[in-house]
Each structure stands twice: as structure tokens, then as C-alpha cells.
Amino acid sequence: MNKQEFQALLKKAGINKKELSEISGIPYPTVNAWGSRTPYPPYIDFLLKNYIKSKIYEDIKDRILEIEKISK
């Protein structure tokens, strides 16, 4: 993963490095050092892509529940 890919995934997820740190429990200085002092860990691609999928599924679930309320 390179810096552009990392930033694109953060943007798609709607979060920044600080929020990623809080969500994942990874210390902020560690997250902030990725791509400059240390390489991006191999798991970060998986983590961010699954976070994005989770948000999409939550949105779908919420929309379905809203439709069910309207239909009643």
C-alpha cells in the first residue's frame, strides 16, 4: 500500500488518521508514522476495506428498518 491508496481508503471510510487510531486501538503516533518512517502494515488494507463494508451494511440495514416503519 502506498500513501495515495491509504488516503483514498481513509476518505472512502469517512475517517482520518486520528479516528482510525481510536477505532482500531492503534496508537496515533504509530498510525501517523506509516508511509514515512515505517511501511504501511499489510493488515491495514483489510481493516479499512472491512470498515467501509461494515458502514455500508449498517446504512442498508438502517434504510430497510426505515422502510419497514413506513410500510406499517
C-alpha positions as CSV (number, residue, x, y, z in Angstrom):
1,M,0.0,0.0,0.0
2,N,1.2,3.5,-0.7
3,K,0.3,6.9,0.7
4,Q,-2.3,7.6,-2.0
5,E,-4.1,4.3,-1.6
6,F,-4.1,4.8,2.2
7,Q,-5.5,8.3,1.9
8,A,-8.1,7.1,-0.6
9,L,-9.3,4.4,1.8
10,L,-9.5,6.8,4.7
11,K,-11.5,9.2,2.6
12,K,-13.9,6.4,1.4
13,A,-14.3,5.3,5.1
14,G,-15.0,8.9,6.1
15,I,-12.4,8.9,8.8
16,N,-9.0,10.5,9.4
17,K,-5.8,9.1,11.0
18,K,-6.9,10.1,14.5
19,E,-10.2,8.4,14.1
20,L,-8.6,5.3,12.7
21,S,-6.3,5.2,15.8
22,E,-9.3,5.5,18.1
23,I,-11.4,2.8,16.2
24,S,-8.5,0.3,15.9
25,G,-6.8,0.9,19.2
26,I,-3.5,1.5,17.4
27,P,-1.6,4.4,19.0
28,Y,-1.8,7.6,16.9
29,P,1.9,8.1,16.6
30,T,2.1,4.6,15.0
31,V,-0.6,5.4,12.5
32,N,0.9,8.8,11.8
33,A,4.3,7.2,11.1
34,W,3.0,4.9,8.4
35,G,4.3,5.8,5.0
36,S,7.1,8.0,6.3
37,R,9.1,6.3,9.0
38,T,7.5,2.9,8.8
39,P,5.8,1.0,6.0
40,Y,2.0,0.5,6.0
41,P,1.2,-2.8,7.7
42,P,-0.2,-5.5,5.5
43,Y,-3.4,-5.7,7.6
44,I,-4.4,-2.1,7.2
45,D,-5.9,-2.6,3.7
46,F,-8.1,-5.4,5.1
47,L,-9.1,-3.4,8.1
48,L,-10.1,-0.3,6.2
49,K,-11.9,-2.2,3.4
50,N,-13.9,-4.1,6.0
51,Y,-14.7,-1.0,8.0
52,I,-16.1,0.5,4.8
53,K,-18.2,-2.6,4.1
54,S,-19.5,-2.5,7.6
55,K,-20.6,1.1,7.3
56,I,-22.4,0.2,4.0
57,Y,-24.2,-2.7,5.6
58,E,-25.2,-0.6,8.6
59,D,-26.6,2.0,6.2
60,I,-28.5,-0.6,4.3
61,K,-29.9,-2.1,7.5
62,D,-31.0,1.4,8.7
63,R,-32.7,2.1,5.4
64,I,-34.6,-1.3,5.5
65,L,-35.7,-0.6,9.0
66,E,-36.9,2.9,7.9
67,I,-38.9,1.4,5.0
68,E,-40.5,-1.2,7.3
69,K,-41.6,1.6,9.7
70,I,-43.2,3.5,6.7
71,S,-44.9,0.3,5.5
72,K,-46.6,-0.4,8.8
